[in-house]
């Protein structure tokens, strides 16, 4: 492993440690050459495959994210040919980064609108050319490679010091199954905490069912951890844990962590990379106080074109931004009367007439930002005292998706 990159740092974070009254250590996998831990499993897979005489075969993977970038980097390192299948919908930034890491040793093929179509095309190509498929997580060599994260943590902690809690993000399960296997004699089983996005609870649902479960619906916002079915080998390694050890975190709560770490610490995290830090708030100071906690920061491949959406989600989750539909009288001075209801910390972020042809009343979409959540309780009180008709649609997913 050290032939391609130095160990990633294990850093105690003062900001988080003070907040929770604990020692919060961050394992910074976002500082690997490809800004995620995925390079580890890929390197181990290639190393073993090449040792058994497959150098002359073409390696193939299907991925639109971190696995593709780790795969490409390792192809160039070993100077072996590789083909990366990506969905047609993959952002250009990810395509360009994968091409940069792989150079002349990789070919990128854009196939299908969704990952399942892309993956099927990759499998068919492997069969056609007699290639080598490099899976993203469900493989013993991939799992073994990801376990090196745990090996480094043990070596980086002060002599004789062990963690009280280890928090890991879970997608397909390669990282968590590798780390828990390596740390089984170091950390008690109940002291592992697994984190998944609320819209992709593949591990939690599988542990509850006692077998791998394929999710019927998936929220892809946390794209690095949004997996419909945990790997079979990974589930075998993790089935000894309780479903209660898996925290499901709202996607918007993860956005709060992304913006805070960027603004306060200057650390750029992708949504999956923020999962373990976001879990700290869910656990709370009562669970964390006085403990030594390891958070695995799994990746930092963040597309800054997503930043406005992340900020929007974070503000809504924190309660400092709301959207209302107002029923405003169609008369001179009605808008001024409404503006007079706003407090000194309230700011209009969006204003749009939804129905302009009404004779007596008109419907208005209005987005309001403020500095403290409690300001909205006071504002709504003023709405009601003034007899103003309103509807808070901030958490109405159907309406919000249609008009916001």
C-alpha positions as CSV (number, residue, x, y, z in Angstrom):
1,X,0.0,0.0,0.0
2,X,2.8,2.4,0.9
3,X,4.1,2.1,-2.7
4,X,1.3,4.3,-3.9
5,X,0.4,6.6,-1.0
6,X,1.3,7.5,2.5
7,X,-1.0,6.6,5.4
8,X,-3.9,9.1,5.8
9,X,-3.8,11.1,9.0
10,X,-5.7,10.4,12.2
11,X,-6.5,13.9,13.6
12,X,-8.1,14.9,16.9
13,X,-10.6,17.6,16.0
14,X,-10.7,20.3,18.7
15,X,-13.9,21.9,17.5
16,X,-15.9,18.6,17.7
17,X,-14.2,17.5,20.8
18,X,-15.2,20.6,22.7
19,X,-18.8,20.4,21.5
20,X,-19.3,16.8,22.7
21,X,-17.0,16.8,25.7
22,X,-15.0,13.9,24.1
23,X,-11.9,13.1,22.1
24,X,-13.2,13.1,18.5
25,X,-10.6,11.7,16.1
26,X,-11.1,11.9,12.4
27,X,-9.5,9.3,10.1
28,X,-9.0,11.5,7.0
29,X,-9.6,9.2,4.0
30,X,-10.6,12.3,2.1
31,X,-6.8,13.0,2.0
32,X,-5.9,9.9,-0.1
33,X,-4.7,10.5,-3.6
34,X,-8.2,9.9,-5.0
35,X,-9.9,11.6,-2.0
36,X,-11.5,8.4,-0.7
37,X,-10.6,5.0,0.8
38,X,-11.6,3.2,-2.3
39,X,-8.1,3.1,-3.6
40,X,-7.2,0.6,-0.9
41,X,-9.5,-2.2,-2.0
42,X,-8.7,-1.6,-5.6
43,X,-4.9,-1.8,-5.0
44,X,-5.2,-5.0,-3.0
45,X,-7.4,-6.6,-5.6
46,X,-5.1,-5.7,-8.5
47,X,-2.0,-6.7,-6.5
48,X,-3.3,-10.2,-5.9
49,X,-4.8,-10.6,-9.4
50,X,-1.6,-9.6,-11.1
51,X,0.4,-11.9,-8.8
52,X,-1.7,-14.8,-10.1
53,X,-0.9,-14.0,-13.8
54,X,-3.7,-11.8,-15.0
55,X,-1.6,-8.8,-16.0
56,X,-2.4,-9.4,-19.7
57,X,-6.1,-9.4,-19.2
58,X,-8.3,-6.2,-19.2
59,X,-9.7,-5.1,-15.8
60,X,-13.3,-3.8,-15.8
61,X,-15.4,-1.9,-13.3
62,X,-18.8,-0.2,-13.2
63,X,-19.0,3.0,-11.1
64,X,-19.8,6.7,-11.3
65,X,-17.8,7.7,-8.3
66,X,-15.0,6.9,-5.9
67,X,-14.6,3.2,-7.0
68,X,-14.0,4.3,-10.6
69,X,-11.4,6.8,-9.5
70,X,-9.5,4.3,-7.3
71,X,-9.7,1.7,-10.1
72,X,-8.3,4.2,-12.6
73,X,-5.4,5.3,-10.3
74,X,-4.4,1.7,-9.7
75,X,-4.6,0.8,-13.4
76,X,-2.1,3.5,-14.1
77,X,0.1,2.4,-11.2
78,X,0.4,-1.2,-12.4
79,X,0.3,-0.2,-16.0
80,X,-2.5,-2.5,-16.9
81,X,-5.5,-1.8,-19.2
82,X,-8.8,-1.0,-17.7
83,X,-12.3,-0.1,-18.8
84,X,-14.6,2.0,-16.6
85,X,-18.4,1.8,-17.3
86,X,-20.3,4.8,-16.2
87,X,-24.0,5.8,-16.6
88,X,-24.6,8.4,-19.3
89,X,-26.0,10.6,-16.5
90,X,-22.6,10.8,-14.8
91,X,-21.5,14.4,-14.1
92,X,-18.6,15.5,-16.4
93,X,-16.5,16.4,-13.4
94,X,-16.4,12.7,-12.3
95,X,-15.7,11.6,-15.8
96,X,-12.8,14.0,-16.1
97,X,-11.3,13.1,-12.7
98,X,-11.4,9.4,-13.5
99,X,-9.7,10.0,-16.9
100,X,-7.1,12.1,-15.2
101,X,-6.2,9.4,-12.7
102,X,-6.1,6.6,-15.3
103,X,-4.5,8.4,-18.1
104,X,-3.8,6.3,-21.2
105,X,-4.4,3.0,-19.3
106,X,-8.1,3.3,-19.1
107,X,-11.1,3.6,-21.4
108,X,-14.4,5.2,-20.2
109,X,-17.7,3.9,-21.6
110,X,-20.9,5.7,-20.9
111,X,-23.8,3.2,-21.0
112,X,-27.4,3.4,-19.6
113,X,-29.3,5.9,-17.6
114,X,-29.0,4.2,-14.3
115,X,-26.3,2.2,-12.5
116,X,-28.0,-1.2,-13.0
117,X,-27.9,-0.8,-16.8
118,X,-24.3,0.3,-16.6
119,X,-23.3,-2.7,-14.4
120,X,-25.0,-5.2,-16.7
121,X,-23.0,-3.7,-19.7
122,X,-19.8,-4.1,-17.7
123,X,-20.5,-7.7,-16.8
124,X,-21.4,-8.5,-20.5
125,X,-18.1,-6.9,-21.6
126,X,-16.1,-9.0,-19.1
127,X,-17.7,-12.1,-20.5
128,X,-17.1,-11.0,-24.1
129,X,-13.3,-10.3,-23.7
130,X,-12.4,-12.7,-20.9
131,X,-11.6,-9.7,-18.6
132,X,-11.4,-9.3,-14.9
133,X,-14.4,-7.7,-13.1
134,X,-13.3,-5.5,-10.1
135,X,-16.3,-5.3,-7.8
136,X,-16.8,-2.2,-5.6
137,X,-17.3,-4.0,-2.2
138,X,-18.5,-7.6,-2.4
139,X,-15.2,-9.3,-2.7
140,X,-12.7,-10.7,-0.1
141,X,-9.7,-8.9,-1.6
142,X,-11.6,-5.6,-1.7
143,X,-12.7,-6.1,2.0
144,X,-9.1,-6.9,3.0
145,X,-7.8,-3.8,1.3
146,X,-10.4,-1.5,3.1
147,X,-9.3,-3.1,6.4
148,X,-6.0,-1.3,6.1
149,X,-7.9,1.8,7.4
150,X,-8.3,0.1,10.7
151,X,-4.7,-1.2,10.7
152,X,-3.5,2.4,10.3
153,X,-5.7,3.7,13.1
154,X,-4.3,1.2,15.6
155,X,-0.8,2.2,14.6
156,X,-1.6,6.0,14.8
157,X,-3.2,6.1,18.2
158,X,-0.8,6.7,21.2
159,X,0.7,3.5,22.6
160,X,-1.7,1.6,24.7
161,X,-4.7,3.8,23.8
162,X,-7.8,2.2,22.3
163,X,-11.0,3.8,20.9
164,X,-14.2,3.7,22.9
165,X,-16.4,4.1,19.8
166,X,-15.7,3.6,16.1
167,X,-18.2,5.2,13.8
168,X,-18.2,4.2,10.1
169,X,-20.3,5.0,7.1
170,X,-21.9,2.1,5.3
171,X,-22.8,1.7,1.6
172,X,-22.1,-1.7,0.2
173,X,-20.3,-2.7,3.4
174,X,-16.7,-3.2,2.2
175,X,-15.2,-0.6,4.6
176,X,-17.3,-1.6,7.6
177,X,-16.8,-5.4,7.2
178,X,-13.1,-5.0,6.7
179,X,-12.6,-2.7,9.7
180,X,-14.8,-4.6,12.1
181,X,-12.9,-7.8,11.2
182,X,-9.5,-6.2,11.8
183,X,-10.6,-4.6,15.1
184,X,-12.6,-7.6,16.5
185,X,-10.0,-8.2,19.2
186,X,-9.5,-4.4,19.9
187,X,-13.0,-3.0,20.0
188,X,-16.0,-4.7,21.7
189,X,-18.8,-5.4,19.2
190,X,-21.2,-3.0,20.9
191,X,-18.8,-0.2,20.5
192,X,-19.1,-0.1,16.7
193,X,-21.6,2.4,15.3
194,X,-22.7,2.2,11.6
195,X,-24.2,5.1,9.8
196,X,-26.4,5.1,6.7
197,X,-28.5,7.8,4.9
198,X,-32.1,7.6,5.8
199,X,-33.0,7.0,2.2
200,X,-30.7,4.0,1.7
201,X,-30.9,1.8,4.9
202,X,-29.6,-1.4,3.3
203,X,-27.6,-2.6,6.3
204,X,-30.3,-1.8,8.9
205,X,-33.1,-3.4,6.9
206,X,-30.9,-6.5,6.3
207,X,-30.0,-6.9,10.0
208,X,-33.6,-6.5,10.9
209,X,-34.6,-9.2,8.4
210,X,-31.6,-11.5,9.2
211,X,-30.6,-11.7,5.5
212,X,-29.6,-9.3,2.7
213,X,-32.6,-7.2,1.6
214,X,-32.9,-5.3,-1.7
215,X,-34.4,-1.9,-1.2
216,X,-37.4,-1.1,-3.5
217,X,-36.7,2.6,-3.3
218,X,-33.5,4.6,-2.9
219,X,-32.6,8.2,-2.3
220,X,-29.4,8.8,-4.2
221,X,-28.5,12.1,-2.6
222,X,-25.7,10.5,-0.5
223,X,-24.4,8.9,-3.7
224,X,-21.3,7.3,-2.1
225,X,-23.4,5.3,0.3
226,X,-26.7,4.9,-1.5
227,X,-26.7,1.1,-2.2
228,X,-29.9,-0.9,-2.8
229,X,-28.4,-4.1,-1.4
230,X,-25.5,-4.7,0.9
231,X,-22.9,-7.2,-0.4
232,X,-23.5,-10.8,0.5
233,X,-19.9,-11.3,1.9
234,X,-20.2,-8.0,3.7
235,X,-23.5,-9.0,5.3
236,X,-21.9,-12.2,6.5
237,X,-19.3,-10.2,8.2
238,X,-21.7,-7.7,9.8
239,X,-24.7,-9.9,10.7
240,X,-23.4,-10.3,14.2
241,X,-24.3,-6.7,15.0
242,X,-27.6,-5.3,16.2
243,X,-29.8,-3.2,14.0
244,X,-29.8,-0.7,16.8
245,X,-26.1,0.0,16.1
246,X,-27.1,1.4,12.7
247,X,-28.0,5.1,12.8
248,X,-30.1,6.4,9.9
249,X,-29.3,10.0,9.3
250,X,-31.6,12.4,7.3
251,X,-30.0,13.6,4.1
252,X,-30.6,17.2,5.2
253,X,-28.9,16.6,8.5
254,X,-25.8,15.4,6.6
255,X,-25.9,18.7,4.7
256,X,-25.6,20.6,8.0
257,X,-22.4,18.7,8.7
258,X,-21.0,19.4,5.2
259,X,-21.6,23.2,5.5
260,X,-20.3,23.3,9.0
261,X,-17.1,21.4,8.3
262,X,-16.5,23.6,5.3
263,X,-17.2,26.9,7.0
264,X,-15.6,26.2,10.4
265,X,-12.8,23.7,9.6
266,X,-12.2,24.3,5.9
267,X,-12.7,20.6,5.2
268,X,-14.5,19.6,2.0
269,X,-16.6,16.5,2.4
270,X,-18.9,14.6,0.1
271,X,-22.2,13.5,1.6
272,X,-21.0,10.0,2.4
273,X,-17.8,11.4,3.9
274,X,-19.9,13.5,6.3
275,X,-21.9,10.6,7.6
276,X,-19.8,9.6,10.6
277,X,-19.4,13.2,11.7
278,X,-23.2,13.8,11.3
279,X,-23.7,10.7,13.6
280,X,-22.1,12.6,16.5
281,X,-25.2,14.9,16.8
282,X,-27.5,11.9,16.7
283,X,-25.6,10.2,19.4
284,X,-25.4,13.3,21.5
285,X,-23.1,14.5,24.4
286,X,-24.7,12.0,26.8
287,X,-23.4,9.1,24.8
288,X,-20.1,10.6,23.8
289,X,-19.0,12.5,26.9
290,X,-15.5,11.5,28.1
291,X,-15.1,8.9,25.3
292,X,-12.4,8.5,22.6
293,X,-14.3,8.4,19.3
294,X,-13.0,7.5,15.9
295,X,-15.0,8.9,12.9
296,X,-14.0,7.5,9.5
297,X,-14.2,10.4,7.0
298,X,-14.6,8.2,3.9
299,X,-14.3,10.7,1.1
300,X,-14.1,14.3,-0.1
301,X,-15.1,14.2,-3.8
302,X,-17.6,17.0,-3.6
303,X,-19.0,18.6,-6.7
304,X,-19.3,22.3,-5.8
305,X,-22.1,22.7,-8.3
306,X,-24.1,20.9,-5.6
307,X,-23.3,23.5,-2.9
308,X,-26.4,25.6,-3.4
309,X,-28.6,22.6,-2.9
310,X,-26.6,21.4,0.1
311,X,-26.8,24.9,1.7
312,X,-30.6,25.0,1.1
313,X,-31.1,21.6,2.7
314,X,-28.9,22.5,5.6
315,X,-30.8,25.7,6.3
316,X,-34.2,24.0,6.1
317,X,-33.1,21.2,8.5
318,X,-31.6,23.7,10.9
319,X,-34.9,25.6,11.0
320,X,-33.6,28.9,9.7
321,X,-35.3,28.8,6.3
322,X,-38.9,28.2,5.5
323,X,-41.2,28.4,2.5
324,X,-44.8,29.7,2.8
325,X,-47.7,30.1,0.4
326,X,-49.4,33.3,1.4
327,X,-52.9,34.4,0.6
328,X,-52.4,38.1,0.0
329,X,-55.3,40.6,-0.6
330,X,-55.2,42.2,-4.1
331,X,-55.3,45.8,-2.9
332,X,-52.9,48.7,-2.7
333,X,-50.6,48.5,0.4
334,X,-51.2,44.7,1.0
335,X,-47.6,43.9,0.3
336,X,-46.3,46.7,2.5
337,X,-48.5,45.4,5.3
338,X,-46.9,41.9,4.9
339,X,-43.4,43.4,4.9
340,X,-44.1,45.1,8.2
341,X,-44.7,41.7,9.8
342,X,-41.1,40.6,9.2
343,X,-38.7,40.8,12.1
344,X,-35.3,42.5,12.0
345,X,-33.5,39.2,11.4
346,X,-35.9,37.9,8.7
347,X,-34.9,38.1,5.0
348,X,-36.9,37.3,1.9
349,X,-34.9,34.8,-0.2
350,X,-37.7,34.2,-2.8
351,X,-40.8,35.9,-3.8
352,X,-43.1,34.7,-6.6
353,X,-46.7,35.1,-7.6
354,X,-48.4,31.7,-8.1
355,X,-51.8,33.0,-9.2
356,X,-51.8,36.5,-10.7
357,X,-55.4,36.5,-12.1
358,X,-57.3,36.3,-8.8
359,X,-59.7,39.3,-8.3
360,X,-59.7,39.5,-4.5
361,X,-56.7,37.5,-3.3
362,X,-53.5,36.2,-4.8
363,X,-51.3,33.3,-3.9
364,X,-47.6,34.0,-3.3
365,X,-44.7,31.6,-2.8
366,X,-42.2,33.2,-0.4
367,X,-39.0,31.9,1.0
368,X,-37.7,33.4,4.2
369,X,-34.3,33.1,5.8
370,X,-33.6,34.1,9.4
371,X,-30.7,33.7,11.9
372,X,-32.5,31.7,14.7
373,X,-35.2,29.0,14.4
374,X,-37.3,30.6,17.1
375,X,-37.8,33.7,14.9
376,X,-40.3,31.7,12.9
377,X,-42.5,31.1,15.8
378,X,-42.8,34.8,16.4
379,X,-43.3,35.5,12.7
380,X,-46.1,32.9,12.4
381,X,-47.7,34.5,15.5
382,X,-47.8,37.8,13.7
383,X,-49.3,36.2,10.6
384,X,-52.1,34.8,12.7
385,X,-52.7,38.0,14.6
386,X,-53.0,39.9,11.3
387,X,-55.4,37.3,9.9
388,X,-53.1,36.5,7.1
389,X,-53.8,33.2,5.4
390,X,-50.6,31.0,5.0
391,X,-49.4,27.5,4.5
392,X,-46.0,26.3,5.6
393,X,-44.8,24.0,2.8
394,X,-41.2,23.6,4.0
395,X,-41.6,19.9,4.8
396,X,-44.2,19.1,2.2
397,X,-42.1,17.1,-0.2
398,X,-44.8,17.0,-3.0
399,X,-45.4,20.7,-3.0
400,X,-41.8,21.6,-2.5
401,X,-40.7,19.4,-5.4
402,X,-43.3,21.0,-7.7
403,X,-42.9,24.7,-7.0
404,X,-39.6,25.2,-5.0
